[in-house]
Amino acid sequence: MSECSYQVRSYKVKHNYDVKEFLEAYRWLLQRAINETWKNITWKEKVTRGKG
């Protein structure tokens, strides 16, 4: 098994920028991508023998 090591860091930076509109637009864009992914999934039912 290969091991990957990732680090995620965050920092607080004081500023006077209004980023609310940017964050809302970004969230909307991510939601559209998620919706498109779910829409394109083809579900297949698999019957398992000996169960049930």
WONOR-V994014 format. One record per pair of residues at least 24 apart in sequence whose C-alpha atoms are under 8 Angstrom apart, sorted by the first residue. I is the first residue (numbers start at 1). J is the second residue. Records with the same first field share a line. If there is no record, write none. Layout:
I: J + J
This chain:
none
